[in-house]
């Protein structure tokens, strides 16, 4: 079950009657009647259809081979136990006296305390007590089940009939899941149940005359009359050996084609580490400027497989490299359900040093954690998508759309920020009534706006009010509180705290701790990285125009720094915000979102290295594998995210001082000079003093003409500056200070 979907394992176990019949024939040469042979596929096929066609989740993995092996082992065991009972030999019994129970209980408690102590002092790894406890409990439950199954039921039924009875047990489990509401059933499922029942009637009708005749002595004789002992002849041994060999070949072949799953790979890594790999890798710890870009990246991000969910193996890191020292802990972490301890979901992220590994781990966290909540749904509504010029929010929207497409969730309605009026949300609530609460989930766009932007909180409040009974899932958010006594923050605490149908995903540890302090009253609070990482790794597609691209906020979240330190004259430094970097118009809102995030990727690439005080400046630079510096603000928005998820990245620096940011950018230019693309070979007009002086004088004379053109543009809304370039350009130069000599910058900034 650790190697494949539980539903696929369930489907293979449903084939137990057919496996038992074939095993019985191969070992004991006991044939089935034609009616029984015809009924078994009907029973199995109907049960699989009733349980939801779980074989659709199966793939050729080693788990499939292991599941089939367990069927074979179970059939052989049942045959052996059955024959022991027929020969009046002792069968499985439980002979535990009541007086022995206190000793057994105290022994188990003592063992548990010992395991916890050994873990605490470091003798056992962190997962050992849990693993041993689960194995022990599994053994206890399995012994109890085996006693009922083999000590009681098997004595009254044939091996094949016992397997058929097991099918009914499993059908009952699925039926209870349907009735309990955690699974959905359609007409096709219950048609499968009717087919299964028809097959059972057929099998029972065929067995009844012989069972009546053989039960005269109180036992059922189903073994072949010529079978004197288990595997009593060489021919039977040969057939059994051949069957085992075929099964082993099938297992090896499926493992070859599917790749080794994570758990066996971890064992292999431990073995290799004892051969000296660990010491050789840990000695080489110096920073190496190696880009991640490979030829497969465009296919992953924008190619034919871009809407296909990646496999778990594709998202797991290479544990044989610099991570080999932590391979055991990481292998254990990769098997966890992260939703159980979301505050520990960043265990691996902060160990990763390359951007590609961070991107893959971020996506793996989302699939691992969100699957437990969202995978059961078929339809969704998405509220408050972004298609405006703040390129970070459209990047989040694009990541959310990619994620939903790969999950197979169909969007039946969405609204962008401008369209999410209360009237439109009311219409969506009416549309939602056509869908079951088991089929549809209400999703809310992520970002960093809980409490800080009340208009976005309003959309979430409406969702909780108008979609009562539906699961509401808020994509990763940050929380910012400047006025703890404000009326809006009090309302947030009241509405976000106590809704059992509400899941809020927090984007950093600081926000998670704040949410648990103020919102912990029934709502589910978990932590995961930003959704923009589902855009995937992107290869540079333009040549940079500047050595350093300084992405400087110009909105309400801008850091409080004004002076830009002087940079070396031989380098080109460009300072601007992407709010004014206009996006080509698209058709539907979703298309505009994708266009805007693309312009964000375009904007960041204009520098060989980047300085940014925007979280999504950092994220888009990470997707592009561009070395960059994060310039934190007074609210610690960037450092909170960086410390939570990406502090291991080797090509990222962080500071809260502009002077240090520039110095770090210069160091990155030097460190990665061998792999960074050269900037465009511009003519250095700003450094030509004679020409610059002449243009400044022209600008002073043309100032009135320049203002007239810009005023006309403001009044008419038409951009004519490009047509009046000869008039406007000198004016712009004339307004330039001597420190900011980049003429292109002033043209862009003003026009």
VOLORO-712963 format. One record per residue (C-alpha): residue in three letters; x, y, z. Coordinates in steps of 0.02 Angstrom, whole numbers, padded with zeros to 5 digits, always signed. Example, Ala and Ser with C-alpha at 12.3 -4.5 7.8 and 13.67 -1.06 7.14 Angstrom:
2
ALA+00615-00225+00390/SER+00684-00053+00357/
***
This chain:
751
UNK+00000+00000+00000/UNK+00151+00115+00021/UNK+00192+00089-00163/UNK+00023+00117-00247/UNK-00150+00188-00219/UNK-00252+00101-00085/UNK-00397+00086-00208/UNK-00285-00010-00329/UNK-00231-00128-00190/UNK-00415-00153-00147/UNK-00456-00199-00327/UNK-00316-00327-00336/UNK-00372-00404-00171/UNK-00545-00423-00248/UNK-00466-00547-00368/UNK-00430-00664-00223/UNK-00563-00795-00271/UNK-00491-00815-00446/UNK-00314-00822-00374/UNK-00369-00954-00247/UNK-00453-01058-00381/UNK-00299-01056-00494/UNK-00182-01091-00348/UNK-00290-01236-00291/UNK-00289-01309-00465/UNK-00100-01288-00487/UNK-00054-01362-00318/UNK-00191-01490-00281/UNK-00260-01519-00456/UNK-00435-01478-00392/UNK-00541-01419-00539/UNK-00692-01303-00532/UNK-00856-01337-00618/UNK-00893-01235-00774/UNK-01030-01140-00681/UNK-00912-01092-00539/UNK-00778-01040-00664/UNK-00904-00929-00752/UNK-00969-00853-00590/UNK-00801-00797-00519/UNK-00764-00664-00653/UNK-00942-00600-00635/UNK-00921-00583-00446/UNK-00752-00498-00459/UNK-00801-00383-00603/UNK-00961-00328-00517/UNK-00869-00294-00354/UNK-00737-00189-00442/UNK-00871-00087-00533/UNK-00967-00064-00370/UNK-00813-00001-00278/UNK-00785+00137-00407/UNK-00673+00058-00539/UNK-00516+00076-00431/UNK-00409-00011-00561/UNK-00405+00154-00657/UNK-00282+00217-00526/UNK-00168+00066-00544/UNK-00005+00073-00640/UNK+00131-00053-00674/UNK+00227-00033-00512/UNK+00311-00152-00393/UNK+00160-00127-00281/UNK+00050-00220-00408/UNK+00169-00367-00403/UNK+00173-00363-00213/UNK-00016-00362-00204/UNK-00029-00512-00320/UNK+00105-00603-00218/UNK+00002-00574-00061/UNK-00147-00655-00149/UNK-00040-00807-00193/UNK+00030-00820-00017/UNK-00143-00806+00059/UNK-00211-00941-00056/UNK-00066-01060-00016/UNK-00085-01027+00170/UNK-00271-01063+00163/UNK-00240-01225+00069/UNK-00113-01280+00200/UNK-00228-01236+00346/UNK-00376-01319+00260/UNK-00280-01481+00235/UNK-00217-01478+00414/UNK-00397-01470+00471/UNK-00447-01613+00357/UNK-00308-01722+00427/UNK-00360-01687+00607/UNK-00202-01587+00637/UNK-00205-01436+00753/UNK-00257-01275+00669/UNK-00233-01094+00724/UNK-00302-01065+00899/UNK-00292-00926+01028/UNK-00251-00995+01199/UNK-00226-00841+01308/UNK-00286-00849+01487/UNK-00368-00701+01571/UNK-00236-00705+01708/UNK-00102-00675+01578/UNK-00178-00514+01511/UNK-00104-00393+01643/UNK+00070-00462+01606/UNK+00045-00440+01419/UNK-00022-00262+01437/UNK+00119-00208+01554/UNK+00248-00285+01438/UNK+00179-00188+01290/UNK+00179-00025+01389/UNK+00357-00056+01446/UNK+00412-00088+01268/UNK+00328+00073+01210/UNK+00417+00175+01346/UNK+00583+00095+01300/UNK+00560+00139+01116/UNK+00518+00320+01158/UNK+00670+00332+01270/UNK+00785+00260+01137/UNK+00716+00387+01014/UNK+00743+00529+01137/UNK+00927+00487+01166/UNK+00956+00467+00980/UNK+00982+00278+00971/UNK+00829+00256+00860/UNK+00779+00371+00715/UNK+00626+00480+00737/UNK+00508+00365+00642/UNK+00562+00203+00726/UNK+00440+00200+00876/UNK+00293+00243+00763/UNK+00342+00111+00635/UNK+00369-00025+00766/UNK+00205+00019+00854/UNK+00108+00011+00691/UNK+00187-00157+00648/UNK+00143-00224+00820/UNK-00038-00163+00812/UNK-00052-00231+00637/UNK+00007-00398+00702/UNK-00121-00397+00844/UNK-00265-00354+00729/UNK-00208-00478+00598/UNK-00195-00620+00724/UNK-00371-00583+00783/UNK-00434-00577+00604/UNK-00341-00737+00559/UNK-00416-00828+00707/UNK-00592-00785+00650/UNK-00553-00813+00466/UNK-00453-00974+00475/UNK-00498-01047+00644/UNK-00686-01028+00620/UNK-00741-00983+00443/UNK-00616-01088+00344/UNK-00665-01246+00437/UNK-00840-01229+00366/UNK-00802-01172+00188/UNK-00693-01220+00042/UNK-00543-01112+00001/UNK-00630-01031-00148/UNK-00792-01005-00050/UNK-00690-00924+00087/UNK-00617-00803-00041/UNK-00792-00765-00108/UNK-00848-00727+00069/UNK-00702-00607+00083/UNK-00770-00514-00069/UNK-00935-00489+00021/UNK-00840-00420+00170/UNK-00754-00293+00058/UNK-00917-00248-00030/UNK-00993-00215+00140/UNK-00848-00098+00184/UNK-00874+00002+00024/UNK-01062+00008+00054/UNK-01032+00080+00228/UNK-00915+00210+00151/UNK-01052+00258+00029/UNK-01179+00272+00169/UNK-01057+00369+00279/UNK-01038+00501+00146/UNK-00850+00491+00119/UNK-00873+00409-00051/UNK-00994+00444-00193/UNK-01098+00313-00282/UNK-01183+00325-00451/UNK-01297+00214-00553/UNK-01148+00120-00627/UNK-01087+00076-00452/UNK-01250-00005-00402/UNK-01262-00093-00569/UNK-01095-00169-00523/UNK-01169-00223-00356/UNK-01314-00309-00444/UNK-01192-00400-00560/UNK-01089-00454-00409/UNK-01243-00520-00319/UNK-01298-00613-00475/UNK-01128-00696-00483/UNK-01140-00742-00299/UNK-01309-00824-00328/UNK-01236-00920-00474/UNK-01088-00978-00371/UNK-01198-01027-00221/UNK-01321-01122-00334/UNK-01177-01221-00407/UNK-01100-01260-00236/UNK-01259-01304-00143/UNK-01288-01485-00198/UNK-01107-01536-00166/UNK-01095-01444-00001/UNK-01255-01527+00060/UNK-01184-01695+00016/UNK-01018-01666+00097/UNK-01080-01587+00258/UNK-01154-01745+00327/UNK-01007-01765+00443/UNK-01006-01585+00491/UNK-00857-01538+00382/UNK-00833-01482+00205/UNK-00718-01585+00095/UNK-00654-01480-00048/UNK-00481-01550-00074/UNK-00443-01664-00218/UNK-00472-01846-00164/UNK-00300-01898-00225/UNK-00207-01764-00126/UNK-00124-01852+00021/UNK-00018-01707+00081/UNK+00023-01528+00041/UNK+00140-01521-00108/UNK+00155-01707-00095/UNK+00220-01743-00271/UNK+00363-01677-00375/UNK+00240-01624-00511/UNK+00149-01510-00392/UNK+00314-01436-00334/UNK+00365-01403-00513/UNK+00200-01317-00553/UNK+00212-01213-00395/UNK+00393-01165-00434/UNK+00346-01116-00612/UNK+00201-01009-00550/UNK+00315-00923-00423/UNK+00447-00893-00557/UNK+00319-00814-00674/UNK+00260-00702-00533/UNK+00438-00649-00493/UNK+00471-00610-00676/UNK+00312-00505-00680/UNK+00366-00412-00523/UNK+00542-00378-00588/UNK+00476-00323-00757/UNK+00349-00203-00681/UNK+00483-00131-00565/UNK+00599-00106-00715/UNK+00470-00010-00814/UNK+00403+00092-00671/UNK+00561+00137-00577/UNK+00601+00100-00396/UNK+00485+00183-00270/UNK+00547+00298-00135/UNK+00561+00175+00008/UNK+00673+00047-00083/UNK+00775+00192-00152/UNK+00806+00255+00025/UNK+00867+00082+00076/UNK+00983+00080-00073/UNK+01051+00251-00027/UNK+01091+00195+00149/UNK+01183+00045+00077/UNK+01282+00156-00041/UNK+01324+00278+00097/UNK+01413+00139+00191/UNK+01520+00112+00036/UNK+01600+00282+00056/UNK+01487+00395-00047/UNK+01438+00499+00102/UNK+01614+00552+00145/UNK+01659+00596-00034/UNK+01505+00703-00056/UNK+01515+00797+00108/UNK+01693+00851+00074/UNK+01637+00951-00078/UNK+01535+01090+00002/UNK+01593+01245-00091/UNK+01466+01344-00192/UNK+01460+01295-00374/UNK+01371+01406-00500/UNK+01277+01275-00598/UNK+01109+01320-00678/UNK+00968+01194-00672/UNK+00903+01221-00849/UNK+00881+01062-00951/UNK+00803+01027-01118/UNK+00649+00949-01037/UNK+00599+01106-00942/UNK+00500+01191-01082/UNK+00403+01029-01106/UNK+00363+01023-00920/UNK+00309+01204-00902/UNK+00229+01246-01069/UNK+00241+01089-01176/UNK+00120+00947-01213/UNK+00135+00877-01036/UNK+00106+01043-00948/UNK-00071+00998-00890/UNK-00024+00822-00835/UNK+00005+00791-00651/UNK+00187+00739-00623/UNK+00221+00572-00540/UNK+00284+00563-00361/UNK+00452+00498-00424/UNK+00471+00653-00534/UNK+00446+00768-00385/UNK+00563+00681-00262/UNK+00741+00744-00239/UNK+00899+00648-00277/UNK+00952+00577-00109/UNK+01120+00517-00171/UNK+01192+00693-00185/UNK+01222+00822-00050/UNK+01065+00760+00041/UNK+01141+00588+00075/UNK+01179+00631+00258/UNK+00994+00656+00290/UNK+00932+00519+00172/UNK+00847+00415+00307/UNK+00752+00562+00382/UNK+00705+00627+00209/UNK+00646+00455+00152/UNK+00535+00448+00306/UNK+00473+00626+00274/UNK+00426+00583+00094/UNK+00306+00449+00159/UNK+00212+00566+00278/UNK+00038+00637+00259/UNK+00086+00819+00280/UNK-00088+00876+00328/UNK-00067+00787+00496/UNK+00077+00904+00547/UNK+00074+01050+00424/UNK+00197+01152+00527/UNK+00330+01022+00483/UNK+00294+01025+00296/UNK+00450+01133+00266/UNK+00570+01002+00334/UNK+00643+00962+00163/UNK+00618+01130+00076/UNK+00745+01222+00182/UNK+00878+01089+00148/UNK+00866+01108-00041/UNK+00999+01212-00128/UNK+00942+01222-00310/UNK+00790+01309-00380/UNK+00728+01157-00477/UNK+00725+01053-00318/UNK+00629+01191-00227/UNK+00500+01201-00367/UNK+00474+01013-00367/UNK+00462+01002-00177/UNK+00337+01145-00172/UNK+00225+01054-00297/UNK+00246+00890-00201/UNK+00191+00976-00039/UNK+00034+01042-00126/UNK-00013+00873-00199/UNK+00023+00782-00037/UNK-00069+00902+00076/UNK-00213+00961-00034/UNK-00256+00786-00096/UNK-00330+00743+00073/UNK-00453+00887+00055/UNK-00483+00916-00131/UNK-00457+00751-00222/UNK-00632+00688-00185/UNK-00712+00833-00281/UNK-00753+00844-00466/UNK-00807+01026-00482/UNK-00757+01192-00405/UNK-00792+01378-00404/UNK-00644+01498-00395/UNK-00670+01668-00313/UNK-00564+01827-00328/UNK-00444+01783-00468/UNK-00319+01919-00518/UNK-00290+01990-00693/UNK-00222+02163-00646/UNK-00048+02234-00667/UNK+00026+02176-00502/UNK+00112+02029-00586/UNK+00125+01927-00426/UNK-00062+01900-00404/UNK-00090+01844-00585/UNK+00057+01725-00560/UNK-00037+01650-00412/UNK-00193+01635-00519/UNK-00095+01549-00658/UNK-00022+01426-00532/UNK-00194+01390-00462/UNK-00264+01356-00636/UNK-00120+01239-00677/UNK-00146+01147-00513/UNK-00334+01126-00538/UNK-00310+01064-00717/UNK-00182+00935-00661/UNK-00299+00880-00522/UNK-00444+00858-00643/UNK-00553+00984-00550/UNK-00674+01069-00670/UNK-00708+01255-00641/UNK-00894+01286-00663/UNK-00888+01471-00614/UNK-00758+01601-00569/UNK-00747+01788-00542/UNK-00600+01906-00544/UNK-00580+02043-00415/UNK-00680+02170-00517/UNK-00822+02048-00555/UNK-00844+01976-00380/UNK-00991+02084-00331/UNK-01114+02020-00203/UNK-01245+02004-00340/UNK-01133+01891-00444/UNK-01086+01786-00292/UNK-01273+01764-00257/UNK-01295+01698-00434/UNK-01152+01578-00405/UNK-01235+01517-00245/UNK-01392+01477-00345/UNK-01288+01383-00473/UNK-01203+01286-00333/UNK-01370+01211-00281/UNK-01363+01104-00438/UNK-01208+01017-00368/UNK-01192+00905-00217/UNK-01082+00960-00073/UNK-00989+00797-00103/UNK-00951+00846-00283/UNK-00906+01030-00275/UNK-00787+01136-00172/UNK-00776+01326-00159/UNK-00600+01392-00187/UNK-00534+01565-00144/UNK-00382+01644-00228/UNK-00221+01653-00126/UNK-00102+01797-00094/UNK-00048+01901+00054/UNK-00203+01996+00099/UNK-00290+01929+00256/UNK-00338+02084+00357/UNK-00220+02202+00260/UNK-00339+02217+00111/UNK-00517+02216+00181/UNK-00597+02210+00008/UNK-00525+02035-00018/UNK-00580+01977+00155/UNK-00755+02031+00102/UNK-00755+01899-00036/UNK-00709+01764+00088/UNK-00844+01822+00209/UNK-00972+01811+00068/UNK-00914+01635+00024/UNK-00939+01575+00203/UNK-01110+01657+00212/UNK-01181+01605+00044/UNK-01106+01430+00018/UNK-01163+01352+00181/UNK-01128+01165+00185/UNK-00993+01171+00051/UNK-00810+01149+00090/UNK-00722+01317+00071/UNK-00536+01309+00033/UNK-00428+01466+00038/UNK-00266+01450-00059/UNK-00103+01503+00029/UNK-00114+01672+00115/UNK-00011+01784+00227/UNK-00081+01883+00374/UNK-00032+02061+00415/UNK-00098+02152+00568/UNK-00053+02335+00595/UNK-00198+02387+00708/UNK-00247+02243+00826/UNK-00396+02341+00892/UNK-00470+02383+00722/UNK-00650+02337+00687/UNK-00602+02238+00533/UNK-00474+02130+00624/UNK-00602+02090+00759/UNK-00723+02035+00621/UNK-00587+01926+00543/UNK-00562+01839+00710/UNK-00748+01807+00726/UNK-00778+01739+00550/UNK-00617+01644+00516/UNK-00609+01552+00681/UNK-00755+01434+00693/UNK-00811+01362+00526/UNK-00785+01174+00513/UNK-00807+01184+00324/UNK-00669+01314+00307/UNK-00487+01274+00267/UNK-00362+01418+00268/UNK-00189+01383+00199/UNK-00057+01497+00274/UNK+00097+01543+00173/UNK+00229+01555+00311/UNK+00259+01502+00490/UNK+00226+01675+00559/UNK+00054+01680+00478/UNK+00016+01503+00537/UNK+00060+01546+00717/UNK-00048+01703+00708/UNK-00194+01606+00633/UNK-00182+01474+00769/UNK-00182+01611+00900/UNK-00333+01705+00833/UNK-00429+01586+00718/UNK-00415+01420+00811/UNK-00595+01372+00846/UNK-00645+01237+00723/UNK-00578+01300+00557/UNK-00439+01196+00479/UNK-00273+01289+00475/UNK-00129+01218+00374/UNK+00032+01285+00296/UNK+00096+01271+00117/UNK+00202+01374-00005/UNK+00138+01496-00136/UNK+00036+01427-00282/UNK+00138+01521-00415/UNK+00264+01378-00409/UNK+00144+01274-00515/UNK+00197+01380-00663/UNK+00350+01269-00654/UNK+00532+01300-00702/UNK+00554+01422-00845/UNK+00705+01441-00958/UNK+00760+01620-00996/UNK+00681+01678-01158/UNK+00756+01853-01176/UNK+00929+01927-01160/UNK+00947+02043-01009/UNK+00960+02230-01042/UNK+01035+02271-00872/UNK+01164+02200-00755/UNK+01052+02227-00604/UNK+00863+02237-00614/UNK+00796+02319-00456/UNK+00611+02277-00435/UNK+00554+02414-00317/UNK+00376+02420-00251/UNK+00277+02577-00279/UNK+00118+02531-00184/UNK+00062+02530-00002/UNK+00181+02387+00043/UNK+00338+02474-00020/UNK+00485+02472+00102/UNK+00532+02638+00181/UNK+00694+02672+00088/UNK+00723+02817-00031/UNK+00905+02832-00076/UNK+00978+02708-00199/UNK+01164+02675-00169/UNK+01284+02721-00308/UNK+01333+02577-00420/UNK+01494+02552-00519/UNK+01489+02657-00679/UNK+01528+02510-00794/UNK+01367+02420-00741/UNK+01188+02458-00789/UNK+01064+02469-00645/UNK+00879+02484-00682/UNK+00753+02530-00547/UNK+00566+02517-00576/UNK+00408+02424-00526/UNK+00312+02305-00637/UNK+00147+02395-00606/UNK+00188+02510-00753/UNK+00253+02370-00864/UNK+00094+02353-00965/UNK+00021+02184-01011/UNK-00048+02150-01185/UNK-00237+02142-01181/UNK-00316+01970-01188/UNK-00491+01904-01204/UNK-00562+01815-01050/UNK-00501+01861-00878/UNK-00403+01698-00858/UNK-00307+01735-01018/UNK-00264+01908-00951/UNK-00200+01826-00791/UNK-00083+01715-00890/UNK-00026+01863-00996/UNK+00011+01965-00840/UNK+00114+01827-00758/UNK+00208+01807-00921/UNK+00251+01993-00918/UNK+00311+01969-00740/UNK+00430+01833-00801/UNK+00480+01950-00943/UNK+00509+02095-00824/UNK+00621+01999-00704/UNK+00729+01931-00846/UNK+00782+02107-00895/UNK+00922+02093-00766/UNK+01069+01974-00761/UNK+01037+01972-00573/UNK+00889+02044-00478/UNK+00857+02144-00320/UNK+00675+02136-00265/UNK+00568+02191-00119/UNK+00421+02090-00185/UNK+00387+01910-00131/UNK+00338+01864-00308/UNK+00491+01950-00377/UNK+00584+01818-00276/UNK+00468+01677-00334/UNK+00474+01721-00520/UNK+00663+01741-00511/UNK+00668+01568-00430/UNK+00564+01494-00571/UNK+00689+01570-00694/UNK+00841+01518-00590/UNK+00903+01699-00586/UNK+01021+01741-00442/UNK+00937+01875-00339/UNK+00933+01975-00177/UNK+00777+01990-00069/UNK+00759+02162+00011/UNK+00646+02141+00162/UNK+00519+02269+00222/UNK+00476+02320+00399/UNK+00335+02192+00409/UNK+00458+02049+00372/UNK+00349+01984+00231/UNK+00495+01924+00126/UNK+00602+01856+00267/UNK+00454+01759+00340/UNK+00428+01671+00174/UNK+00614+01645+00145/UNK+00646+01572+00319/UNK+00495+01458+00304/UNK+00530+01382+00133/UNK+00685+01436+00037/UNK+00827+01477+00154/UNK+00935+01339+00080/UNK+00941+01414-00097/UNK+01121+01450-00143/UNK+01089+01587-00270/UNK+00977+01693-00156/UNK+01029+01824-00027/UNK+00920+01923+00093/UNK+00942+02087+00186/UNK+00841+02238+00242/UNK+00969+02371+00192/UNK+00980+02441+00014/UNK+01170+02463+00027/UNK+01193+02279+00073/UNK+01071+02227-00063/UNK+01175+02313-00196/UNK+01336+02238-00128/UNK+01258+02064-00127/UNK+01199+02087-00307/UNK+01376+02132-00358/UNK+01440+01974-00272/UNK+01311+01869-00365/UNK+01367+01946-00529/UNK+01544+01891-00491/UNK+01498+01718-00423/UNK+01388+01671-00570/UNK+01477+01765-00708/UNK+01516+01604-00802/UNK+01333+01553-00820/UNK+01242+01720-00828/UNK+01196+01781-01003/UNK+01278+01943-01061/UNK+01174+02100-01066/UNK+01122+02177-01231/UNK+01263+02279-01311/UNK+01182+02450-01291/UNK+01271+02609-01341/UNK+01318+02696-01178/UNK+01235+02863-01217/UNK+01223+02909-01034/UNK+01412+02907-01017/UNK+01443+03025-01166/UNK+01460+03189-01071/UNK+01464+03300-01225/UNK+01306+03225-01298/UNK+01222+03222-01128/UNK+01256+03407-01098/UNK+01187+03451-01268/UNK+01028+03351-01237/UNK+01003+03431-01068/UNK+01008+03605-01146/UNK+00885+03548-01280/UNK+00774+03480-01143/UNK+00771+03645-01050/UNK+00717+03735-01209/UNK+00585+03603-01249/UNK+00510+03587-01075/UNK+00349+03677-01119/UNK+00325+03571-01276/UNK+00352+03413-01175/UNK+00224+03461-01044/UNK+00098+03504-01178/UNK+00112+03331-01257/UNK+00097+03240-01091/UNK-00051+03349-01039/UNK-00140+03308-01202/UNK-00112+03122-01170/UNK-00185+03136-00996/UNK-00341+03226-01061/UNK-00375+03116-01212/UNK-00316+02949-01142/UNK-00218+02919-01304/UNK-00033+02883-01300/UNK+00050+02995-01430/UNK+00222+03014-01352/UNK+00300+02887-01468/UNK+00245+02992-01615/UNK+00315+03149-01531/UNK+00476+03067-01478/UNK+00586+03209-01540/UNK+00489+03330-01432/UNK+00471+03224-01275/UNK+00642+03142-01267/UNK+00745+03302-01237/UNK+00625+03353-01100/UNK+00649+03186-01013/UNK+00837+03201-01024/UNK+00827+03377-00957/UNK+00739+03314-00803/UNK+00872+03184-00769/UNK+00983+03196-00617/UNK+01169+03162-00635/UNK+01159+03007-00522/UNK+01022+02927-00627/UNK+01096+02936-00800/UNK+01002+02793-00881/UNK+00903+02883-01016/UNK+00794+02733-01057/UNK+00739+02727-00876/UNK+00674+02906-00880/UNK+00580+02881-01040/UNK+00492+02728-00969/UNK+00461+02806-00799/UNK+00378+02965-00865/UNK+00294+02908-01025/
***
